[in-house]
Amino acid sequence: MNSTRLVPARRGAAFATVALTLAVLALAGALAAGCHRHADETLAAGKYYCPMHPTYVADKPGDCPICNMRLVPVEKGKAATNTLGARPAVSGERRLLFYRNPMNPSATSPVPMKDSMGMDYVPVYADEAAGSAVTGLATVAVDAAGIRLGGVRTAAATRGSLARTTRTVGLVVPDERSVRHVQTRISGWVERLYVNFTGQSVRAGQPLLGIYSPELLASQQELLRARDAARRFAGSSLPEVRKGADELVSAARQRLELFGVPPSLIAEVERTGKPQRTVTLRAPASGFVTAKEVFEGQEVQPGMELFTLTDLSRVWVEADFYENEAPLLRLGQLAEVRLPYDPGQVIRGRVSFIAPTLQPESRTLTVRLELANGDGRLKPGMYVDVVTSFAGSEGVTIPDDAVIDTGTRQVVFVERRPGTFEPREVRLGIRGEGRALILAGIREGEKVATRANFLLDSESRLRAAVAGL
């Protein structure tokens, strides 16, 4: 009887044990799933990535070892993207190639690992290793979010005419053909100065100074004696005697003229029959006294410079153009001169001279403009702005902002398809009016990146470097 009672009890205990085991397993599964979800959220919340290189992920705050940018925490339920739309470190949509050391890119590994400082190796994907026809640059793929966040803008290449306007600095200088030097041809002493300071305005024929010269005084007396002799021999029956007397008078008069004595003074001496002790020298031309080297009472010698007179009714403007602009310059080319103190005033002139040689120090070419200056607005030594336009050229043009000029080559990022930018080396013509003429490298209608080029360039160089490894 006892055995018949034990069988049902054992069966009930067995069923209870099975039920309890299933409940424990279910609870464990639920806990595991919850822990897994919690771990994922905790992992996402506790990770930090570089906004420019999201493939680098760290467990704690710090700086990116690639670009030194501050790491950004990964938000829950969101994927980290940089300004160019790159995905986070792990993504099933991209084919993983290998892992590389962030501090030593030449050190790679086929599996995740850490370096000697505990930094995680950075995964390298196939799209990051895509190359291009430009050495050192790679094609960059950007999604719509990256284009929006990075501020990437594009513009189409168009065909048209492009003229170039150049602004340079000009210097106002005197017209060398209007500069006169006043010198003495005899020795003597300055007894009076009629023009006695630099900058004084003089007119042609105006007295400059009075000079006493024993040589001039003797020459005047010689003229008077020759005239007296000519009068005495005027009644001679011999033609040779009369002619010789007249020649003596002419020679004495010419001697005074060669000494620089004004004709009016010679006529006065002949009229009065008395020599002048002091001879007045007059201005040979109108202008301003730009140099004065003589004072009252000073002894002067032949060839000594007394004054420099400069006529400023016409002046030159000399402007320097760069070496690459030299082939575009032409004689007679129209240019505008703008004054720094009055930008609204424009003086128009034409190129009258192009220097045959470059200045070796600045590698520039000097161009001269001749301008009327009757009102004296242009003063020697003044700096002015010179604006000139070169002849237009026909061809494919793009915005000038799209060109990345490295000094040795010019690169443009061309959008082959939406979100994919290919670096392309181009050959440029003239640049002006905010656009650049393309001689080779881009066809009409192709779209080029005009903004955020530095982001595309940095990402392209990074990917090319990774591909080189």
C-alpha positions as CSV (number, residue, x, y, z in Angstrom):
1,M,0.0,0.0,0.0
2,N,2.8,2.4,0.6
3,S,4.3,1.8,-2.8
4,T,1.1,2.7,-4.5
5,R,1.0,6.0,-2.8
6,L,4.7,6.9,-3.5
7,V,4.3,6.8,-7.3
8,P,2.0,9.7,-7.7
9,A,4.1,11.8,-5.4
10,R,7.2,11.2,-7.4
11,R,5.5,12.1,-10.6
12,G,4.2,15.4,-9.1
13,A,7.7,16.2,-7.8
14,A,9.2,15.6,-11.3
15,F,6.6,17.8,-13.0
16,A,7.3,20.6,-10.5
17,T,11.0,20.3,-11.1
18,V,10.6,20.6,-14.9
19,A,8.3,23.7,-14.5
20,L,10.7,25.3,-12.1
21,T,13.6,24.8,-14.5
22,L,11.6,26.3,-17.4
23,A,10.7,29.3,-15.4
24,V,14.3,29.8,-14.4
25,L,15.5,29.6,-18.0
26,A,12.8,32.0,-19.1
27,L,13.7,34.5,-16.4
28,A,17.4,34.1,-17.3
29,G,16.7,34.8,-20.9
30,A,14.7,37.8,-20.1
31,L,17.4,39.1,-17.8
32,A,20.0,38.3,-20.4
33,A,18.1,40.2,-23.0
34,G,17.6,43.1,-20.7
35,C,21.2,43.1,-19.7
36,H,22.2,43.0,-23.3
37,R,20.0,46.0,-24.2
38,H,21.3,47.8,-21.1
39,A,24.9,47.0,-22.0
40,D,24.4,48.3,-25.5
41,E,22.9,51.5,-24.2
42,T,25.7,51.8,-21.6
43,L,28.3,51.1,-24.3
44,A,26.9,53.8,-26.6
45,A,26.6,56.2,-23.7
46,G,30.2,55.5,-22.5
47,K,31.9,55.7,-25.9
48,Y,33.6,58.8,-27.4
49,Y,34.4,59.4,-31.0
50,C,36.1,62.0,-33.2
51,P,33.7,64.2,-35.3
52,M,36.2,64.3,-38.2
53,H,37.3,60.7,-37.9
54,P,34.4,58.7,-36.4
55,T,36.3,55.5,-37.1
56,Y,38.3,56.3,-34.0
57,V,36.4,55.4,-30.8
58,A,37.6,55.7,-27.2
59,D,36.3,54.6,-23.8
60,K,37.0,58.0,-22.1
61,P,37.2,61.7,-23.0
62,G,40.3,63.1,-24.7
63,D,41.6,64.3,-28.1
64,C,41.7,62.5,-31.4
65,P,45.3,61.3,-32.1
66,I,44.8,62.0,-35.8
67,C,43.6,65.6,-35.9
68,N,43.7,66.6,-32.2
69,M,40.0,67.4,-32.2
70,R,38.1,67.0,-28.9
71,L,36.3,63.6,-28.7
72,V,32.4,63.7,-28.6
73,P,30.3,61.3,-26.6
74,V,28.1,58.9,-28.6
75,E,24.4,59.5,-27.9
76,K,22.0,56.7,-27.1
77,G,20.3,55.2,-30.1
78,K,22.1,57.5,-32.5
79,A,25.0,56.8,-34.9
80,A,28.0,59.0,-34.8
81,T,28.6,60.9,-38.0
82,N,31.2,63.5,-38.8
83,T,30.7,66.7,-40.9
84,L,31.3,64.7,-44.0
85,G,28.7,62.0,-43.1
86,A,31.1,59.2,-42.2
87,R,29.7,56.3,-40.3
88,P,30.8,55.2,-36.8
89,A,33.6,52.7,-36.2
90,V,31.5,49.6,-36.7
91,S,29.0,49.3,-39.6
92,G,27.7,46.3,-41.4
93,E,27.2,48.3,-44.6
94,R,31.0,48.9,-45.1
95,R,33.6,46.3,-45.9
96,L,36.3,46.2,-43.2
97,L,39.9,45.8,-44.5
98,F,42.1,45.9,-41.4
99,Y,42.9,47.9,-38.3
100,R,45.7,50.4,-37.9
101,N,47.5,52.0,-35.0
102,P,46.3,55.7,-34.7
103,M,49.7,56.8,-33.6
104,N,51.7,54.7,-36.1
105,P,49.6,54.2,-39.3
106,S,52.2,51.8,-40.6
107,A,51.3,49.3,-37.8
108,T,48.2,47.3,-38.8
109,S,46.3,44.3,-37.6
110,P,43.7,42.0,-39.1
111,V,41.8,41.9,-35.7
112,P,40.9,44.5,-33.1
113,M,43.6,45.2,-30.6
114,K,45.2,47.9,-28.4
115,D,48.6,49.6,-28.7
116,S,51.2,49.9,-25.9
117,M,49.4,53.0,-24.5
118,G,46.0,51.2,-24.4
119,M,44.5,53.0,-27.4
120,D,42.2,51.0,-29.7
121,Y,43.3,50.3,-33.3
122,V,41.3,52.2,-35.8
123,P,39.3,50.2,-38.4
124,V,40.0,50.9,-42.1
125,Y,37.2,50.4,-44.6
126,A,37.2,49.8,-48.3
127,D,35.6,53.1,-49.2
128,E,38.4,54.9,-47.3
129,A,41.0,53.4,-49.4
130,A,39.5,54.5,-52.7
131,G,42.1,56.2,-54.9
132,S,41.9,58.9,-57.6
133,A,43.9,60.2,-60.6
134,V,45.4,62.9,-58.4
135,T,48.5,61.9,-56.5
136,G,47.9,62.1,-52.7
137,L,44.2,62.5,-52.9
138,A,41.3,60.1,-52.9
139,T,37.6,60.2,-53.8
140,V,35.3,61.2,-51.0
141,A,31.8,59.9,-50.4
142,V,29.5,62.2,-48.5
143,D,25.9,61.5,-47.5
144,A,23.1,64.1,-47.4
145,A,23.5,64.8,-43.7
146,G,27.2,65.3,-44.1
147,I,26.7,67.7,-47.0
148,R,24.2,69.7,-44.9
149,L,26.4,69.8,-41.8
150,G,29.6,70.4,-43.6
151,G,28.2,73.3,-45.6
152,V,29.2,71.7,-48.9
153,R,28.0,73.8,-51.9
154,T,28.3,73.0,-55.6
155,A,28.1,75.1,-58.8
156,A,28.0,74.1,-62.4
157,A,30.8,74.9,-64.9
158,T,29.6,77.2,-67.5
159,R,30.9,78.5,-70.8
160,G,31.3,82.3,-71.3
161,S,33.7,85.2,-71.6
162,L,35.9,86.2,-68.7
163,A,37.7,89.5,-68.4
164,R,40.3,90.2,-65.8
165,T,40.5,93.4,-63.7
166,T,43.7,94.1,-61.8
167,R,44.2,96.7,-59.1
168,T,47.7,97.7,-58.2
169,V,49.6,100.6,-56.5
170,G,51.0,103.5,-58.5
171,L,53.5,106.2,-57.6
172,V,53.2,109.7,-58.9
173,V,56.5,111.0,-60.2
174,P,57.4,114.2,-62.2
175,D,57.6,114.1,-66.0
176,E,61.3,113.8,-66.6
177,R,61.0,115.9,-69.7
178,S,59.7,118.8,-67.7
179,V,62.7,119.0,-65.2
180,R,65.2,121.8,-65.7
181,H,68.5,122.3,-63.9
182,V,69.7,125.9,-63.6
183,Q,73.6,126.1,-63.5
184,T,76.1,128.9,-63.8
185,R,78.7,129.0,-66.7
186,I,81.0,131.5,-65.0
187,S,82.6,132.0,-61.6
188,G,81.4,134.8,-59.3
189,W,79.5,135.7,-56.2
190,V,75.7,135.7,-55.5
191,E,74.7,139.2,-54.5
192,R,71.0,138.7,-54.4
193,L,68.4,135.8,-54.5
194,Y,65.0,136.5,-55.9
195,V,63.9,132.8,-55.4
196,N,65.0,131.8,-51.9
197,F,63.1,128.7,-50.8
198,T,62.3,125.2,-52.1
199,G,58.8,124.7,-53.4
200,Q,58.4,128.3,-54.7
201,S,56.5,128.6,-57.9
202,V,58.3,130.5,-60.7
203,R,57.4,131.5,-64.2
204,A,59.6,131.4,-67.3
205,G,61.7,134.6,-67.5
206,Q,61.3,135.4,-63.8
207,P,64.5,136.6,-62.1
208,L,66.3,133.9,-60.1
209,L,69.4,135.6,-58.8
210,G,71.9,138.5,-59.3
211,I,75.5,137.5,-59.7
212,Y,78.7,139.5,-59.8
213,S,81.4,138.1,-62.0
214,P,84.6,139.9,-63.0
215,E,84.7,137.8,-66.2
216,L,81.2,139.0,-67.2
217,L,82.1,142.5,-66.4
218,A,85.2,142.2,-68.7
219,S,83.1,140.7,-71.4
220,Q,80.7,143.6,-71.3
221,Q,83.5,146.1,-71.6
222,E,85.0,144.1,-74.5
223,L,81.6,144.4,-76.3
224,L,81.6,148.2,-75.8
225,R,85.1,148.6,-77.1
226,A,84.3,146.5,-80.1
227,R,81.3,148.7,-80.9
228,D,83.4,151.9,-80.6
229,A,86.0,150.4,-82.9
230,A,83.3,149.4,-85.4
231,R,82.0,153.0,-85.4
232,R,85.5,154.4,-86.1
233,F,86.1,151.9,-89.0
234,A,82.6,152.3,-90.5
235,G,83.9,155.1,-92.8
236,S,86.9,153.2,-94.0
237,S,87.3,152.6,-97.7
238,L,88.6,149.1,-97.2
239,P,85.7,146.6,-97.0
240,E,88.0,144.2,-95.1
241,V,88.4,146.7,-92.3
242,R,84.7,147.4,-92.0
243,K,83.9,143.6,-92.0
244,G,86.6,142.9,-89.4
245,A,85.2,145.5,-87.0
246,D,81.6,144.1,-87.3
247,E,82.9,140.6,-86.7
248,L,84.6,141.8,-83.4
249,V,81.2,143.2,-82.2
250,S,79.4,139.9,-83.1
251,A,82.1,137.8,-81.3
252,A,81.8,140.0,-78.2
253,R,78.0,139.7,-78.2
254,Q,78.1,136.0,-78.8
255,R,80.6,135.5,-75.9
256,L,78.1,137.1,-73.5
257,E,75.3,134.9,-74.8
258,L,77.3,131.8,-74.3
259,F,77.9,132.8,-70.7
260,G,74.1,132.8,-70.2
261,V,73.6,136.6,-70.1
262,P,70.0,137.3,-71.2
263,P,69.6,139.1,-74.5
264,S,67.7,141.9,-72.8
265,L,70.7,142.7,-70.6
266,I,73.1,142.8,-73.7
267,A,70.7,145.2,-75.5
268,E,70.6,147.4,-72.4
269,V,74.4,147.5,-72.2
270,E,74.7,148.5,-75.9
271,R,72.0,151.1,-75.5
272,T,73.4,152.8,-72.4
273,G,77.1,152.1,-73.2
274,K,77.7,151.2,-69.5
275,P,78.5,147.7,-68.3
276,Q,76.3,146.1,-65.6
277,R,78.2,145.1,-62.4
278,T,75.6,142.5,-61.4
279,V,74.0,140.3,-64.0
280,T,70.5,138.8,-63.3
281,L,69.9,135.2,-64.3
282,R,66.3,134.3,-65.2
283,A,64.2,131.1,-65.1
284,P,64.4,129.1,-68.3
285,A,61.0,127.5,-67.7
286,S,58.0,127.6,-65.5
287,G,57.6,125.2,-62.6
288,F,58.3,124.7,-58.9
289,V,61.7,124.9,-57.2
290,T,62.3,121.3,-56.2
291,A,66.0,121.8,-55.3
292,K,67.9,124.9,-54.2
293,E,71.7,124.7,-53.7
294,V,72.7,128.4,-53.5
295,F,72.6,131.2,-50.9
296,E,73.2,134.9,-50.9
297,G,76.9,135.8,-50.7
298,Q,78.0,132.3,-51.9
299,E,80.8,131.9,-54.4
300,V,79.7,129.8,-57.4
301,Q,81.8,128.0,-60.0
302,P,81.1,127.0,-63.6
303,G,78.9,123.9,-63.7
304,M,77.6,124.3,-60.2
305,E,73.8,123.5,-59.9
306,L,71.9,126.4,-58.5
307,F,68.2,125.4,-58.8
308,T,66.1,122.5,-60.1
309,L,62.8,123.6,-61.7
310,T,60.0,121.0,-62.2
311,D,56.9,121.6,-64.3
312,L,54.0,119.6,-62.7
313,S,51.3,120.5,-65.2
314,R,51.8,116.9,-66.5
315,V,53.0,114.0,-64.3
316,W,53.7,110.3,-64.7
317,V,52.1,107.5,-62.7
318,E,54.3,104.4,-62.5
319,A,52.6,101.2,-61.6
320,D,54.1,97.7,-61.0
321,F,52.4,94.6,-62.4
322,Y,53.3,91.0,-61.7
323,E,55.4,88.9,-64.0
324,N,52.5,86.7,-65.1
325,E,50.5,89.8,-66.1
326,A,53.2,91.1,-68.4
327,P,52.0,89.4,-71.6
328,L,48.6,91.0,-71.2
329,L,49.8,94.6,-71.1
330,R,49.6,96.8,-74.3
331,L,50.6,100.3,-75.2
332,G,47.6,102.6,-75.3
333,Q,45.7,100.4,-72.9
334,L,43.1,102.3,-70.8
335,A,43.6,102.5,-67.1
336,E,41.9,104.3,-64.2
337,V,43.7,106.2,-61.4
338,R,41.9,106.6,-58.1
339,L,43.1,108.9,-55.4
340,P,43.3,107.5,-51.9
341,Y,41.9,110.7,-50.3
342,D,39.0,110.8,-52.7
343,P,38.0,107.3,-53.9
344,G,35.1,108.7,-55.9
345,Q,37.3,110.7,-58.2
346,V,38.6,108.7,-61.2
347,I,41.2,110.0,-63.6
348,R,41.5,108.0,-66.9
349,G,44.7,107.6,-68.8
350,R,46.5,105.3,-71.2
351,V,49.7,103.3,-71.0
352,S,52.4,105.3,-72.6
353,F,55.4,103.1,-71.7
354,I,56.2,99.5,-70.7
355,A,59.6,98.9,-69.2
356,P,61.7,96.4,-71.2
357,T,63.0,94.7,-68.1
358,L,61.7,93.3,-64.9
359,Q,62.7,94.6,-61.5
360,P,64.9,91.8,-60.1
361,E,64.0,92.4,-56.4
362,S,60.2,92.4,-56.7
363,R,59.9,90.5,-60.1
364,T,57.5,93.1,-61.3
365,L,57.1,95.1,-64.5
366,T,56.8,98.9,-64.4
367,V,54.2,100.6,-66.6
368,R,53.8,104.3,-67.0
369,L,50.8,106.5,-67.5
370,E,50.9,110.1,-68.5
371,L,48.2,112.4,-66.9
372,A,47.3,116.0,-67.1
373,N,47.7,117.8,-63.7
374,G,46.7,121.4,-64.3
375,D,44.9,121.6,-61.0
376,G,47.8,120.0,-59.1
377,R,45.8,117.2,-57.6
378,L,48.5,114.7,-58.3
379,K,51.6,115.4,-56.3
380,P,55.0,113.6,-56.8
381,G,55.5,111.0,-54.1
382,M,51.7,110.3,-53.8
383,Y,50.4,106.7,-53.9
384,V,47.4,106.0,-56.0
385,D,45.3,103.0,-57.1
386,V,45.6,101.9,-60.7
387,V,42.8,99.7,-62.1
388,T,43.1,98.2,-65.5
389,S,41.1,95.5,-67.3
390,F,42.7,92.9,-69.6
391,A,41.1,91.5,-72.7
392,G,38.4,88.8,-72.1
393,S,38.9,85.1,-73.0
394,E,36.2,82.6,-74.0
395,G,36.0,79.2,-72.4
396,V,34.7,77.1,-69.5
397,T,34.6,79.0,-66.2
398,I,34.0,78.0,-62.6
399,P,33.8,80.0,-59.3
400,D,37.2,80.9,-58.1
401,D,36.4,79.5,-54.7
402,A,36.3,76.0,-56.1
403,V,40.1,76.0,-56.9
404,I,42.5,74.7,-54.3
405,D,45.9,76.2,-55.3
406,T,48.8,74.4,-53.7
407,G,51.4,76.4,-55.5
408,T,52.5,73.5,-57.7
409,R,49.1,72.4,-58.9
410,Q,45.4,73.4,-58.9
411,V,42.8,70.9,-57.7
412,V,39.0,71.0,-58.0
413,F,36.6,68.5,-56.4
414,V,34.1,67.4,-59.0
415,E,30.8,65.8,-58.0
416,R,30.6,62.7,-60.2
417,R,27.3,61.6,-58.7
418,P,25.3,62.9,-55.7
419,G,27.5,62.7,-52.6
420,T,30.7,61.5,-54.4
421,F,33.4,64.1,-54.9
422,E,36.4,63.2,-57.1
423,P,39.6,65.4,-56.9
424,R,40.7,66.5,-60.3
425,E,43.8,68.5,-61.3
426,V,43.0,71.4,-63.7
427,R,44.9,73.9,-65.8
428,L,43.9,77.5,-65.3
429,G,43.8,80.5,-67.5
430,I,43.1,84.0,-66.3
431,R,41.2,84.6,-63.0
432,G,39.0,87.6,-62.3
433,E,35.6,88.8,-61.4
434,G,35.3,85.9,-58.9
435,R,35.7,83.2,-61.6
436,A,38.5,81.2,-63.1
437,L,39.0,80.1,-66.7
438,I,39.6,76.4,-67.1
439,L,41.9,75.4,-70.0
440,A,41.8,71.6,-69.2
441,G,40.3,69.2,-66.7
442,I,36.6,70.1,-66.4
443,R,33.9,70.0,-69.0
444,E,30.9,72.3,-69.3
445,G,28.0,71.3,-67.1
446,E,30.1,69.4,-64.5
447,K,29.4,70.4,-60.9
448,V,32.3,71.5,-58.6
449,A,32.4,72.0,-54.8
450,T,32.7,75.7,-54.0
451,R,32.4,75.6,-50.2
452,A,33.8,73.3,-47.4
453,N,36.7,72.4,-49.8
454,F,39.1,72.2,-46.9
455,L,37.0,69.5,-45.4
456,L,36.9,67.5,-48.6
457,D,40.6,68.0,-49.1
458,S,41.6,66.9,-45.6
459,E,39.4,63.8,-45.8
460,S,40.7,63.0,-49.3
461,R,44.3,63.2,-48.1
462,L,43.6,61.0,-45.1
463,R,41.9,58.3,-47.3
464,A,44.8,58.5,-49.8
465,A,47.3,58.1,-47.0
466,V,45.4,55.0,-45.7
467,A,45.3,53.6,-49.2
468,G,49.0,54.1,-49.5
469,L,49.6,51.9,-46.5
